[in-house]
Amino acid sequence: MRVEKRVLNDALRVLGRVVCQTSPVELYQSVRFVGNENGIRAMATDGVETVSVILDAFTETEIDF
């Protein structure tokens, strides 16, 4: 996966507003990256709403982490 530092920083700034740092549920404390050769999406949730950002990045294989 190749993501420019500026692109990742912008995405994490947006997603960081949704991530709940005090929740005991791991899903609510993390950012998920999903992608294939067509593009990469980063997602975060607080249990109520989910935010998804499409990154200007690429990967040669499918990813989900």
QUILINMO-V866320 format. One record per run of one state. SS is the DSSP state (H for helix, E for strand, - for the rest). FROM is the first residue (numbers start at 1). TO is the last residue. If there is no record, write none. Layout:
# QUILINMO-V866320
ss->SS from->FROM to->TO
ss->SS from->FROM to->TO
This chain:
# QUILINMO-V866320
ss->- from->1 to->1
ss->E from->2 to->2
ss->- from->3 to->4
ss->H from->5 to->16
ss->- from->17 to->25
ss->H from->26 to->29
ss->- from->30 to->31
ss->E from->32 to->36
ss->- from->37 to->38
ss->E from->39 to->45
ss->- from->46 to->49
ss->E from->50 to->55
ss->- from->56 to->57
ss->E from->58 to->58
ss->- from->59 to->62
ss->E from->63 to->64
ss->- from->65 to->65
